[in-house]
């Protein structure tokens, strides 16, 4: 049973989504009152969610989601998630947690250190920041406000499912995302596998 304060739905609005590759889908975007961290997170409801909907917790990435940065896999993951969730019915939670919670400027500072040879986690540590500062209490509040207490989680990150379970959400299955590599993000993806046990196959990352 969850012990976090309840959040409530603030508004729901229909929004047609259109992606650069031509894919389009209609969504319903939900906003909330009472989220624990005070951030303006949104839920993107796609299709008709069933008893165990497919859900993705997607952390905001301005550089990847908006500008198509090849230094991460965030943009392709977002695009993939929208289509996969729309096919089965579910929800994408778009969480304002830039740079694994450290913020945009700090993320770009960490990029500069990565250019000097550090991996993404080492760079955060060198800046005196946590490797991952994300807390998913607000995500659990949003799901509860939407009437979702059981889900299949679209994620390669075991910490997301662990946190949701601790918060009282029944994660029935964790469904891996695709592997989206570029010459610029292989070291980043490899670090996620080795440092935080993301379920990405090393063989597909062309590393030993």
C-alpha positions in Angstrom: 0.0 0.0 0.0 1.4 3.4 -1.0 2.0 6.0 1.7 2.7 9.0 -0.5 0.2 12.0 -0.6 -2.5 11.7 -3.2 -2.3 13.7 -6.4 -5.4 14.6 -8.5 -6.0 15.2 -12.2 -5.9 18.9 -13.1 -6.9 18.7 -16.8 -7.2 16.4 -19.8 -6.8 17.6 -23.3 -6.7 15.9 -26.7 -3.5 16.5 -28.7 -2.6 15.1 -32.1 1.0 14.0 -32.1 3.1 14.3 -35.3 6.7 13.1 -35.6 9.3 14.0 -38.2 9.3 10.5 -39.7 5.6 10.9 -40.6 4.2 8.8 -37.7 1.1 10.3 -36.1 -1.3 9.4 -33.3 -3.9 11.2 -31.2 -3.2 11.4 -27.5 -4.8 12.7 -24.4 -2.4 14.7 -22.2 -3.2 14.8 -18.5 -1.9 17.4 -15.9 -2.0 17.0 -12.1 -2.4 18.8 -8.8 -0.3 17.9 -5.8 2.8 16.2 -7.2 5.4 15.6 -4.5 8.3 17.4 -6.3 6.3 20.4 -7.5 7.3 19.8 -11.2 5.0 20.0 -14.2 5.1 16.4 -15.3 2.5 15.1 -17.7 0.9 11.8 -18.6 0.4 11.0 -22.3 -2.5 8.6 -22.6 -2.4 6.6 -25.8 -5.0 4.1 -27.1 -7.2 2.5 -24.5 -5.3 1.4 -21.4 -6.4 -2.1 -20.2 -6.1 -3.7 -16.8 -2.3 -4.0 -17.2 -1.3 -1.1 -19.5 2.1 -0.6 -21.0 3.7 2.4 -19.3 7.0 4.2 -19.9 8.6 6.7 -17.5 10.5 9.0 -19.8 12.8 11.6 -18.3 12.9 14.8 -20.2 15.9 15.3 -22.5 15.9 18.6 -24.3 19.0 17.8 -26.4 17.7 14.3 -27.4 13.9 14.8 -27.5 13.9 18.2 -29.2 17.2 18.7 -31.0 17.9 15.0 -32.0 21.2 14.8 -30.2 23.1 11.6 -31.1 24.9 11.6 -27.8 22.1 9.7 -26.1 19.2 7.4 -27.1 16.4 9.5 -25.6 14.8 10.8 -28.8 14.5 7.4 -30.4 13.3 5.8 -27.2 10.5 8.5 -26.9 9.5 7.9 -30.5 9.5 4.1 -30.1 7.6 4.3 -26.8 4.7 6.4 -28.2 4.1 3.9 -31.1 4.4 0.8 -28.9 2.2 2.2 -26.2 -0.4 3.4 -28.7 -0.6 -0.2 -30.2 -1.5 -1.8 -26.9 -3.0 1.1 -25.0 -1.2 2.7 -22.1 0.5 5.8 -20.8 3.8 7.6 -21.3 4.8 9.7 -18.2 6.9 12.6 -19.4 8.9 13.5 -16.3 10.8 16.8 -16.0 14.0 15.2 -14.8 16.6 16.5 -17.3 20.0 14.8 -17.1 18.9 12.0 -14.7 17.7 14.7 -12.4 20.7 17.1 -12.3 19.3 19.7 -14.8 20.2 20.9 -18.2 23.2 23.1 -17.4 24.8 20.4 -15.2 24.2 17.8 -17.9 26.0 19.9 -20.5 28.9 20.5 -18.0 29.0 16.7 -17.7 29.2 16.4 -21.5 32.3 18.6 -21.5 33.9 16.2 -19.0 32.9 13.2 -21.1 34.7 14.8 -24.0 37.8 14.6 -21.8 37.4 10.8 -21.4 35.0 10.3 -18.5 31.9 8.2 -18.7 28.5 9.7 -17.9 28.6 8.6 -14.2 32.2 9.6 -13.6 31.4 13.1 -15.0 28.5 13.5 -12.6 30.7 12.5 -9.7 33.5 14.9 -10.8 30.9 17.7 -10.6 29.9 16.7 -7.1 26.5 15.4 -8.3 24.7 12.1 -7.9 25.0 9.5 -10.6 21.2 9.4 -10.8 19.1 11.9 -8.8 15.7 10.7 -10.0 12.9 10.0 -7.6 9.7 8.4 -9.0 7.3 9.3 -6.2 5.6 11.8 -8.5 5.3 9.1 -11.2 3.6 6.8 -8.7 1.2 9.6 -7.7 0.4 10.2 -11.4 -0.3 6.5 -12.0 -2.5 6.3 -8.9 -4.4 9.4 -10.0 -5.0 7.7 -13.4 -6.3 4.6 -11.6 -3.3 2.4 -12.6 -1.8 0.2 -9.9 -0.6 -2.7 -12.1 1.4 -2.2 -15.3 4.0 -3.5 -17.7 6.9 -1.1 -17.7 8.7 -0.2 -20.9 12.2 0.3 -19.7 15.8 -1.0 -19.7 16.4 0.5 -16.2 15.9 -1.8 -13.2 15.8 1.1 -10.8 12.6 2.4 -12.3 10.7 -0.8 -11.6 12.3 -1.2 -8.2 11.3 2.3 -7.1 7.7 1.8 -8.4 7.4 -1.4 -6.5 8.6 0.2 -3.3 5.9 2.9 -3.9 3.2 0.3 -4.1 2.8 0.0 -7.9 2.6 -3.6 -9.2 5.1 -3.9 -12.1 4.0 -7.1 -13.7 6.7 -7.2 -16.4 9.6 -5.0 -17.4 9.6 -4.8 -21.2 13.0 -3.7 -22.8 13.2 -0.9 -25.3 15.1 -1.1 -28.6 18.8 -0.5 -28.9 19.5 2.8 -30.6 23.2 3.2 -31.2 25.2 5.9 -32.9 28.9 6.5 -33.2 28.4 9.2 -30.5 26.5 7.2 -27.9 28.1 3.8 -27.7 30.3 4.7 -24.7 27.2 6.2 -22.9 25.1 3.1 -23.5 27.9 0.8 -22.4 28.3 2.8 -19.2 24.6 2.3 -18.5 25.0 -1.4 -18.8 28.1 -1.7 -16.7 27.4 0.9 -14.0 23.6 0.6 -13.5 22.7 -2.8 -15.0 20.5 -1.5 -17.8 19.3 -4.4 -20.0 21.0 -3.6 -23.2 23.0 -6.3 -25.0 26.7 -5.5 -25.1 27.1 -7.4 -28.3 24.8 -4.9 -30.1 26.9 -2.1 -28.7 30.0 -3.3 -30.5 32.0 -3.5 -27.4 33.8 -6.3 -25.7 
